[in-house]
């Protein structure tokens, strides 16, 4: 019996040492242990849990070309996100790319220079690729691409950054299809003899076979990373993308991962603006939207009990105020992802210092600092018991837009800002300085700490404790310009 116990103890010790070595190896590579994968929060699936903590994802990120554009220094890019406490980015897989004139984006990271484009498929020996160089062989993988993809994921993991891996993107115009390796003229396999509106359908079995294969390959290669989720297709409401095709890709992800020790969340991009999700795929846990001003799509889909995200912004102008307030409104409405599309990142400016762009949106060092303050504000909340509830705001003088995330009688997170149209002709017509706001709230009986937080600096500009008998209570803000945040917490009797 003693000998048996010794063997058992030795076996357990060896197993423990093996597990520790495996965990150390994972962390050295920037990968996650199975227990640390991004997942829905078990107590409130409107949010994530990651590395043992409740999590929302906030960023101001480049235009999705970090991996496919060989001239983009993604280490410097990720360092810049980490510097501001931002924890998210999107990347396209290289199945789709753009050219230099697409969408009038200055130095577009999705438009690599000739011979600086990396994608999952290997080049053949035959010339003739529309954007320069040899055509592709859709039956062979480019090992260098996958090494770059995995290094990007590892570098992101080391910096606490979650990556949305966007598998596919529609062909908006013929120019995109002309540069796509899946078009027949760009590959040696004779695959992709169709119009751009038939690329992402179930109509062409040879093309579907290629798409399923590349999705399976990417999912297999990234199996050990916990800092990611998969989005099936960016903006599938363009370019003829069918729901049946999207479900086929989601099914393929699930099938590949069925025996994996960890399974990744899957996202679908639903609409620009707002739309009610009907008949969702059972394995989709994230529903992403673009250009959510106002953020009423969150309330429309809150009953799904899944994450609602805004993973692209823009087309409102360049001013930081627009995207800063958009972020506060969306997250206080109950969203869990905010990704500003930041045009200050280019291959020449991977640290996001480009200012003279004429792209259809915004982005700046200052905005990233401000979004970092928002992320820090949420990190200081116990937000998983909280729910969006603007009914607690009874009156605001002067007239301001308000958003509130609430755990009744315990915690209140509120943002006030000047009313802003979706696309203002002049931001100066709406911006206001030296605002002193009177905010009337419905609060239960109790004692509360009240902190007015500067959304530009993160400082607490005014703090007080109040004792309240219940009902309406009017609070006076700190003096602010354009927008301010408010944090209220019940004070326990022994504090």
HUDAHU-V588048 format. One record per residue. N is the residue number from 1. SS is DSSP state (helix for helix, strand for strand, loop for the rest). BURIAL is I if it has 9 or more other ideal C-beta (glycine too) atoms within 8 Angstrom, else O. D_CENTER is the distance of its C-alpha to the mean C-alpha in whole Angstrom. Layout:
# HUDAHU-V588048
n->N ss->SS burial->BURIAL d_center->D_CENTER
n->N ss->SS burial->BURIAL d_center->D_CENTER
This chain:
# HUDAHU-V588048
n->1 ss->loop burial->O d_center->56
n->2 ss->helix burial->O d_center->56
n->3 ss->helix burial->O d_center->55
n->4 ss->helix burial->O d_center->52
n->5 ss->helix burial->O d_center->51
n->6 ss->helix burial->O d_center->51
n->7 ss->helix burial->O d_center->49
n->8 ss->helix burial->O d_center->46
n->9 ss->helix burial->O d_center->46
n->10 ss->helix burial->O d_center->45
n->11 ss->helix burial->O d_center->43
n->12 ss->helix burial->O d_center->41
n->13 ss->helix burial->O d_center->41
n->14 ss->helix burial->O d_center->40
n->15 ss->helix burial->O d_center->37
n->16 ss->helix burial->O d_center->36
n->17 ss->helix burial->O d_center->36
n->18 ss->helix burial->O d_center->35
n->19 ss->helix burial->O d_center->32
n->20 ss->helix burial->O d_center->31
n->21 ss->helix burial->O d_center->32
n->22 ss->helix burial->O d_center->29
n->23 ss->helix burial->I d_center->27
n->24 ss->helix burial->O d_center->28
n->25 ss->helix burial->O d_center->27
n->26 ss->helix burial->I d_center->24
n->27 ss->helix burial->I d_center->23
n->28 ss->helix burial->O d_center->25
n->29 ss->loop burial->O d_center->23
n->30 ss->loop burial->I d_center->19
n->31 ss->loop burial->I d_center->19
n->32 ss->loop burial->I d_center->19
n->33 ss->loop burial->O d_center->22
n->34 ss->helix burial->O d_center->21
n->35 ss->helix burial->O d_center->21
n->36 ss->helix burial->I d_center->18
n->37 ss->loop burial->I d_center->16
n->38 ss->loop burial->I d_center->12
n->39 ss->strand burial->O d_center->14
n->40 ss->strand burial->I d_center->14
n->41 ss->loop burial->I d_center->16
n->42 ss->loop burial->O d_center->20
n->43 ss->loop burial->O d_center->21
n->44 ss->loop burial->O d_center->18
n->45 ss->loop burial->I d_center->16
n->46 ss->loop burial->I d_center->14
n->47 ss->loop burial->I d_center->13
n->48 ss->strand burial->I d_center->12
n->49 ss->strand burial->I d_center->14
n->50 ss->strand burial->I d_center->14
n->51 ss->loop burial->O d_center->17
n->52 ss->loop burial->O d_center->19
n->53 ss->strand burial->O d_center->17
n->54 ss->strand burial->I d_center->16
n->55 ss->strand burial->I d_center->12
n->56 ss->loop burial->I d_center->9
n->57 ss->strand burial->I d_center->6
n->58 ss->strand burial->I d_center->7
n->59 ss->strand burial->I d_center->7
n->60 ss->strand burial->I d_center->9
n->61 ss->strand burial->I d_center->9
n->62 ss->loop burial->I d_center->11
n->63 ss->loop burial->I d_center->12
n->64 ss->loop burial->I d_center->11
n->65 ss->loop burial->I d_center->15
n->66 ss->loop burial->I d_center->15
n->67 ss->loop burial->I d_center->16
n->68 ss->loop burial->I d_center->18
n->69 ss->strand burial->I d_center->20
n->70 ss->loop burial->I d_center->22
n->71 ss->loop burial->O d_center->23
n->72 ss->loop burial->I d_center->20
n->73 ss->loop burial->O d_center->20
n->74 ss->helix burial->I d_center->17
n->75 ss->helix burial->O d_center->18
n->76 ss->helix burial->I d_center->19
n->77 ss->helix burial->I d_center->16
n->78 ss->helix burial->I d_center->14
n->79 ss->helix burial->I d_center->17
n->80 ss->helix burial->I d_center->16
n->81 ss->helix burial->I d_center->13
n->82 ss->helix burial->I d_center->15
n->83 ss->helix burial->O d_center->17
n->84 ss->loop burial->I d_center->16
n->85 ss->loop burial->O d_center->14
n->86 ss->loop burial->I d_center->10
n->87 ss->loop burial->I d_center->9
n->88 ss->strand burial->I d_center->5
n->89 ss->strand burial->I d_center->6
n->90 ss->strand burial->I d_center->6
n->91 ss->strand burial->I d_center->10
n->92 ss->strand burial->I d_center->12
n->93 ss->loop burial->I d_center->15
n->94 ss->loop burial->I d_center->18
n->95 ss->loop burial->I d_center->20
n->96 ss->loop burial->I d_center->19
n->97 ss->loop burial->I d_center->20
n->98 ss->loop burial->I d_center->21
n->99 ss->loop burial->I d_center->24
n->100 ss->loop burial->O d_center->25
n->101 ss->loop burial->O d_center->25
n->102 ss->helix burial->I d_center->22
n->103 ss->helix burial->O d_center->21
n->104 ss->helix burial->O d_center->23
n->105 ss->loop burial->I d_center->20
n->106 ss->loop burial->I d_center->22
n->107 ss->loop burial->I d_center->22
n->108 ss->loop burial->I d_center->19
n->109 ss->loop burial->I d_center->17
n->110 ss->loop burial->I d_center->17
n->111 ss->loop burial->I d_center->21
n->112 ss->loop burial->I d_center->23
n->113 ss->loop burial->O d_center->26
n->114 ss->loop burial->O d_center->29
n->115 ss->loop burial->O d_center->29
n->116 ss->loop burial->I d_center->26
n->117 ss->strand burial->I d_center->24
n->118 ss->loop burial->I d_center->23
n->119 ss->loop burial->I d_center->22
n->120 ss->loop burial->I d_center->23
n->121 ss->strand burial->I d_center->26
n->122 ss->strand burial->O d_center->29
n->123 ss->strand burial->I d_center->31
n->124 ss->strand burial->I d_center->35
n->125 ss->strand burial->O d_center->38
n->126 ss->strand burial->O d_center->38
n->127 ss->strand burial->O d_center->37
n->128 ss->loop burial->O d_center->36
n->129 ss->loop burial->I d_center->32
n->130 ss->loop burial->I d_center->32
n->131 ss->loop burial->I d_center->29
n->132 ss->loop burial->O d_center->32
n->133 ss->loop burial->O d_center->33
n->134 ss->strand burial->I d_center->34
n->135 ss->strand burial->I d_center->33
n->136 ss->strand burial->I d_center->31
n->137 ss->strand burial->I d_center->32
n->138 ss->strand burial->I d_center->29
n->139 ss->strand burial->O d_center->31
n->140 ss->strand burial->O d_center->31
n->141 ss->strand burial->I d_center->27
n->142 ss->loop burial->I d_center->27
n->143 ss->helix burial->O d_center->27
n->144 ss->helix burial->O d_center->26
n->145 ss->helix burial->I d_center->23
n->146 ss->helix burial->I d_center->22
n->147 ss->helix burial->O d_center->23
n->148 ss->helix burial->I d_center->21
n->149 ss->helix burial->I d_center->18
n->150 ss->helix burial->I d_center->19
n->151 ss->helix burial->O d_center->19
n->152 ss->helix burial->I d_center->16
n->153 ss->helix burial->I d_center->14
n->154 ss->helix burial->I d_center->17
n->155 ss->helix burial->I d_center->17
n->156 ss->helix burial->I d_center->13
n->157 ss->helix burial->I d_center->14
n->158 ss->helix burial->O d_center->17
n->159 ss->loop burial->I d_center->15
n->160 ss->loop burial->O d_center->13
n->161 ss->loop burial->I d_center->10
n->162 ss->strand burial->I d_center->8
n->163 ss->strand burial->I d_center->7
n->164 ss->strand burial->I d_center->6
n->165 ss->strand burial->I d_center->10
n->166 ss->strand burial->I d_center->10
n->167 ss->strand burial->I d_center->14
n->168 ss->strand burial->I d_center->16
n->169 ss->strand burial->I d_center->16
n->170 ss->loop burial->I d_center->19
n->171 ss->loop burial->I d_center->22
n->172 ss->loop burial->O d_center->22
n->173 ss->loop burial->O d_center->25
n->174 ss->helix burial->O d_center->28
n->175 ss->helix burial->I d_center->27
n->176 ss->helix burial->I d_center->24
n->177 ss->helix burial->I d_center->26
n->178 ss->helix burial->O d_center->29
n->179 ss->loop burial->I d_center->26
n->180 ss->loop burial->I d_center->25
n->181 ss->loop burial->I d_center->27
n->182 ss->loop burial->I d_center->27
n->183 ss->loop burial->I d_center->29
n->184 ss->helix burial->O d_center->33
n->185 ss->helix burial->O d_center->34
n->186 ss->helix burial->I d_center->31
n->187 ss->strand burial->I d_center->32
n->188 ss->loop burial->O d_center->35
n->189 ss->loop burial->I d_center->35
n->190 ss->loop burial->O d_center->36
n->191 ss->loop burial->I d_center->32
n->192 ss->loop burial->I d_center->31
n->193 ss->loop burial->O d_center->34
n->194 ss->loop burial->O d_center->32
n->195 ss->loop burial->O d_center->31
n->196 ss->helix burial->I d_center->27
n->197 ss->helix burial->O d_center->27
n->198 ss->helix burial->I d_center->28
n->199 ss->loop burial->I d_center->26
n->200 ss->loop burial->I d_center->23
n->201 ss->loop burial->I d_center->26
n->202 ss->loop burial->O d_center->28
n->203 ss->loop burial->O d_center->31
n->204 ss->loop burial->I d_center->31
n->205 ss->helix burial->O d_center->32
n->206 ss->helix burial->I d_center->32
n->207 ss->helix burial->I d_center->29
n->208 ss->helix burial->I d_center->27
n->209 ss->helix burial->O d_center->28
n->210 ss->helix burial->I d_center->27
n->211 ss->helix burial->I d_center->23
n->212 ss->helix burial->I d_center->24
n->213 ss->helix burial->O d_center->25
n->214 ss->helix burial->I d_center->22
n->215 ss->helix burial->I d_center->20
n->216 ss->helix burial->I d_center->22
n->217 ss->helix burial->I d_center->22
n->218 ss->helix burial->I d_center->19
n->219 ss->helix burial->I d_center->18
n->220 ss->helix burial->O d_center->22
n->221 ss->helix burial->I d_center->21
n->222 ss->loop burial->I d_center->18
n->223 ss->loop burial->I d_center->19
n->224 ss->loop burial->I d_center->20
n->225 ss->loop burial->I d_center->16
n->226 ss->loop burial->I d_center->15
n->227 ss->loop burial->I d_center->12
n->228 ss->strand burial->I d_center->10
n->229 ss->strand burial->I d_center->9
n->230 ss->strand burial->I d_center->11
n->231 ss->strand burial->I d_center->10
n->232 ss->strand burial->I d_center->14
n->233 ss->strand burial->I d_center->14
n->234 ss->strand burial->I d_center->12
n->235 ss->loop burial->I d_center->14
n->236 ss->loop burial->I d_center->17
n->237 ss->loop burial->O d_center->19
n->238 ss->loop burial->O d_center->20
n->239 ss->loop burial->I d_center->23
n->240 ss->loop burial->I d_center->24
n->241 ss->loop burial->I d_center->22
n->242 ss->loop burial->I d_center->23
n->243 ss->helix burial->O d_center->22
n->244 ss->helix burial->O d_center->24
n->245 ss->helix burial->I d_center->23
n->246 ss->helix burial->I d_center->19
n->247 ss->helix burial->I d_center->21
n->248 ss->helix burial->I d_center->23
n->249 ss->helix burial->I d_center->20
n->250 ss->helix burial->I d_center->18
n->251 ss->helix burial->I d_center->22
n->252 ss->helix burial->I d_center->22
n->253 ss->helix burial->I d_center->19
n->254 ss->helix burial->I d_center->21
n->255 ss->helix burial->O d_center->24
n->256 ss->helix burial->I d_center->23
n->257 ss->helix burial->I d_center->22
n->258 ss->loop burial->O d_center->25
n->259 ss->loop burial->O d_center->27
n->260 ss->loop burial->O d_center->24
n->261 ss->loop burial->O d_center->24
n->262 ss->loop burial->I d_center->20
n->263 ss->loop burial->O d_center->18
n->264 ss->loop burial->I d_center->15
n->265 ss->loop burial->I d_center->13
n->266 ss->strand burial->I d_center->12
n->267 ss->strand burial->I d_center->10
n->268 ss->strand burial->I d_center->12
n->269 ss->strand burial->I d_center->11
n->270 ss->strand burial->I d_center->14
n->271 ss->strand burial->I d_center->15
n->272 ss->strand burial->O d_center->15
n->273 ss->loop burial->I d_center->16
n->274 ss->loop burial->I d_center->17
n->275 ss->loop burial->I d_center->19
n->276 ss->loop burial->O d_center->20
n->277 ss->loop burial->I d_center->19
n->278 ss->loop burial->O d_center->22
n->279 ss->loop burial->O d_center->23
n->280 ss->loop burial->I d_center->20
n->281 ss->loop burial->I d_center->20
n->282 ss->loop burial->O d_center->21
n->283 ss->loop burial->I d_center->18
n->284 ss->loop burial->I d_center->15
n->285 ss->loop burial->I d_center->13
n->286 ss->strand burial->I d_center->10
n->287 ss->strand burial->I d_center->11
n->288 ss->strand burial->I d_center->9
n->289 ss->strand burial->I d_center->10
n->290 ss->strand burial->I d_center->11
n->291 ss->loop burial->I d_center->13
n->292 ss->loop burial->I d_center->14
n->293 ss->loop burial->I d_center->17
n->294 ss->loop burial->O d_center->18
n->295 ss->loop burial->I d_center->16
n->296 ss->helix burial->O d_center->18
n->297 ss->helix burial->I d_center->16
n->298 ss->helix burial->I d_center->15
n->299 ss->helix burial->I d_center->19
n->300 ss->helix burial->I d_center->20
n->301 ss->helix burial->I d_center->18
n->302 ss->helix burial->I d_center->18
n->303 ss->helix burial->O d_center->21
n->304 ss->helix burial->I d_center->19
n->305 ss->loop burial->O d_center->18
n->306 ss->loop burial->I d_center->15
n->307 ss->strand burial->I d_center->11
n->308 ss->strand burial->I d_center->10
n->309 ss->strand burial->I d_center->7
n->310 ss->strand burial->I d_center->7
n->311 ss->strand burial->I d_center->5
n->312 ss->strand burial->I d_center->8
n->313 ss->loop burial->I d_center->11
n->314 ss->loop burial->I d_center->14
n->315 ss->loop burial->O d_center->18
n->316 ss->loop burial->I d_center->19
n->317 ss->loop burial->O d_center->21
n->318 ss->loop burial->O d_center->20
n->319 ss->loop burial->O d_center->21
n->320 ss->helix burial->I d_center->18
n->321 ss->helix burial->I d_center->20
n->322 ss->helix burial->I d_center->18
n->323 ss->helix burial->I d_center->15
n->324 ss->helix burial->I d_center->15
n->325 ss->helix burial->I d_center->17
n->326 ss->helix burial->I d_center->14
n->327 ss->helix burial->I d_center->12
n->328 ss->helix burial->I d_center->15
n->329 ss->helix burial->I d_center->16
n->330 ss->helix burial->I d_center->13
n->331 ss->helix burial->I d_center->12
n->332 ss->helix burial->I d_center->16
n->333 ss->loop burial->I d_center->16
n->334 ss->loop burial->I d_center->15
n->335 ss->loop burial->I d_center->11
n->336 ss->loop burial->I d_center->9
n->337 ss->strand burial->I d_center->5
n->338 ss->strand burial->I d_center->6
n->339 ss->strand burial->I d_center->5
n->340 ss->strand burial->I d_center->9
n->341 ss->strand burial->I d_center->10
n->342 ss->strand burial->I d_center->13
n->343 ss->loop burial->I d_center->16
n->344 ss->loop burial->I d_center->18
n->345 ss->loop burial->I d_center->16
n->346 ss->loop burial->I d_center->19
n->347 ss->loop burial->I d_center->21
n->348 ss->loop burial->O d_center->24
n->349 ss->loop burial->I d_center->21
n->350 ss->loop burial->I d_center->19
n->351 ss->loop burial->I d_center->19
n->352 ss->loop burial->I d_center->18
n->353 ss->loop burial->O d_center->21
n->354 ss->loop burial->I d_center->22
n->355 ss->loop burial->O d_center->23
n->356 ss->loop burial->O d_center->25
n->357 ss->loop burial->I d_center->23
n->358 ss->loop burial->O d_center->24
n->359 ss->loop burial->I d_center->20
n->360 ss->loop burial->O d_center->19
n->361 ss->loop burial->I d_center->17
n->362 ss->strand burial->I d_center->16
n->363 ss->loop burial->I d_center->15
n->364 ss->loop burial->I d_center->18
n->365 ss->helix burial->O d_center->18
n->366 ss->helix burial->O d_center->19
n->367 ss->helix burial->I d_center->16
n->368 ss->helix burial->I d_center->14
n->369 ss->helix burial->I d_center->17
n->370 ss->helix burial->I d_center->17
n->371 ss->helix burial->I d_center->13
n->372 ss->helix burial->I d_center->14
n->373 ss->helix burial->I d_center->17
n->374 ss->helix burial->I d_center->15
n->375 ss->helix burial->I d_center->13
n->376 ss->helix burial->I d_center->17
n->377 ss->helix burial->I d_center->18
n->378 ss->helix burial->I d_center->16
n->379 ss->helix burial->O d_center->17
n->380 ss->loop burial->O d_center->20
n->381 ss->loop burial->I d_center->20
n->382 ss->loop burial->O d_center->21
n->383 ss->helix burial->I d_center->18
n->384 ss->helix burial->I d_center->19
n->385 ss->helix burial->I d_center->22
n->386 ss->loop burial->I d_center->21
n->387 ss->strand burial->O d_center->21
n->388 ss->strand burial->I d_center->20
n->389 ss->loop burial->I d_center->24
n->390 ss->helix burial->O d_center->25
n->391 ss->helix burial->O d_center->28
n->392 ss->helix burial->I d_center->29
n->393 ss->strand burial->I d_center->29
n->394 ss->strand burial->O d_center->33
n->395 ss->strand burial->O d_center->33
n->396 ss->strand burial->I d_center->32
n->397 ss->strand burial->O d_center->34
n->398 ss->loop burial->O d_center->34
n->399 ss->loop burial->O d_center->32
n->400 ss->loop burial->I d_center->28
n->401 ss->strand burial->I d_center->25
n->402 ss->strand burial->I d_center->24
n->403 ss->strand burial->I d_center->21
n->404 ss->strand burial->I d_center->22
n->405 ss->strand burial->I d_center->20
n->406 ss->strand burial->I d_center->23
n->407 ss->strand burial->I d_center->25
n->408 ss->loop burial->O d_center->29
n->409 ss->loop burial->O d_center->31
n->410 ss->loop burial->O d_center->29
n->411 ss->strand burial->I d_center->26
n->412 ss->strand burial->I d_center->25
n->413 ss->strand burial->I d_center->22
n->414 ss->strand burial->I d_center->22
n->415 ss->strand burial->I d_center->21
n->416 ss->strand burial->I d_center->24
n->417 ss->strand burial->I d_center->24
n->418 ss->loop burial->I d_center->26
n->419 ss->loop burial->O d_center->26
n->420 ss->loop burial->I d_center->24
n->421 ss->loop burial->O d_center->24
n->422 ss->loop burial->O d_center->21
n->423 ss->loop burial->O d_center->23
n->424 ss->loop burial->I d_center->25
n->425 ss->loop burial->O d_center->28
n->426 ss->loop burial->O d_center->29
n->427 ss->helix burial->I d_center->26
n->428 ss->helix burial->O d_center->30
n->429 ss->helix burial->O d_center->31
n->430 ss->loop burial->I d_center->28
n->431 ss->loop burial->I d_center->28
n->432 ss->loop burial->O d_center->30
n->433 ss->loop burial->O d_center->32
n->434 ss->loop burial->O d_center->33
n->435 ss->strand burial->I d_center->32
n->436 ss->loop burial->O d_center->34
n->437 ss->loop burial->I d_center->33
n->438 ss->strand burial->I d_center->34
n->439 ss->strand burial->I d_center->32
n->440 ss->strand burial->I d_center->34
n->441 ss->strand burial->I d_center->32
n->442 ss->strand burial->O d_center->33
n->443 ss->strand burial->I d_center->34
n->444 ss->loop burial->O d_center->35
n->445 ss->loop burial->O d_center->38
n->446 ss->strand burial->I d_center->37
n->447 ss->strand burial->I d_center->37
n->448 ss->strand burial->I d_center->34
n->449 ss->strand burial->I d_center->32
n->450 ss->strand burial->I d_center->31
n->451 ss->strand burial->I d_center->28
n->452 ss->strand burial->I d_center->27
n->453 ss->strand burial->I d_center->25
n->454 ss->loop burial->I d_center->24
n->455 ss->loop burial->I d_center->21
n->456 ss->loop burial->O d_center->22
n->457 ss->loop burial->O d_center->23
n->458 ss->loop burial->O d_center->22
n->459 ss->loop burial->O d_center->26
n->460 ss->strand burial->O d_center->28
n->461 ss->strand burial->I d_center->30
n->462 ss->strand burial->I d_center->32
n->463 ss->strand burial->O d_center->33
n->464 ss->strand burial->O d_center->35
n->465 ss->strand burial->O d_center->36
n->466 ss->strand burial->I d_center->37
n->467 ss->strand burial->O d_center->40
n->468 ss->strand burial->I d_center->39
n->469 ss->loop burial->O d_center->42
n->470 ss->loop burial->O d_center->39
n->471 ss->strand burial->O d_center->38
n->472 ss->strand burial->O d_center->37
n->473 ss->strand burial->I d_center->37
n->474 ss->strand burial->I d_center->36
n->475 ss->strand burial->I d_center->34
n->476 ss->strand burial->O d_center->35
n->477 ss->loop burial->I d_center->32
n->478 ss->loop burial->O d_center->32
n->479 ss->loop burial->O d_center->32
n->480 ss->strand burial->I d_center->29
n->481 ss->loop burial->I d_center->28
n->482 ss->loop burial->I d_center->26
n->483 ss->strand burial->I d_center->24
n->484 ss->strand burial->I d_center->24
n->485 ss->strand burial->I d_center->22
n->486 ss->strand burial->I d_center->25
n->487 ss->strand burial->I d_center->25
n->488 ss->strand burial->I d_center->28
n->489 ss->strand burial->I d_center->28
n->490 ss->strand burial->I d_center->32
n->491 ss->loop burial->I d_center->34
n->492 ss->loop burial->O d_center->36
n->493 ss->loop burial->O d_center->40
n->494 ss->loop burial->O d_center->40
n->495 ss->loop burial->O d_center->38
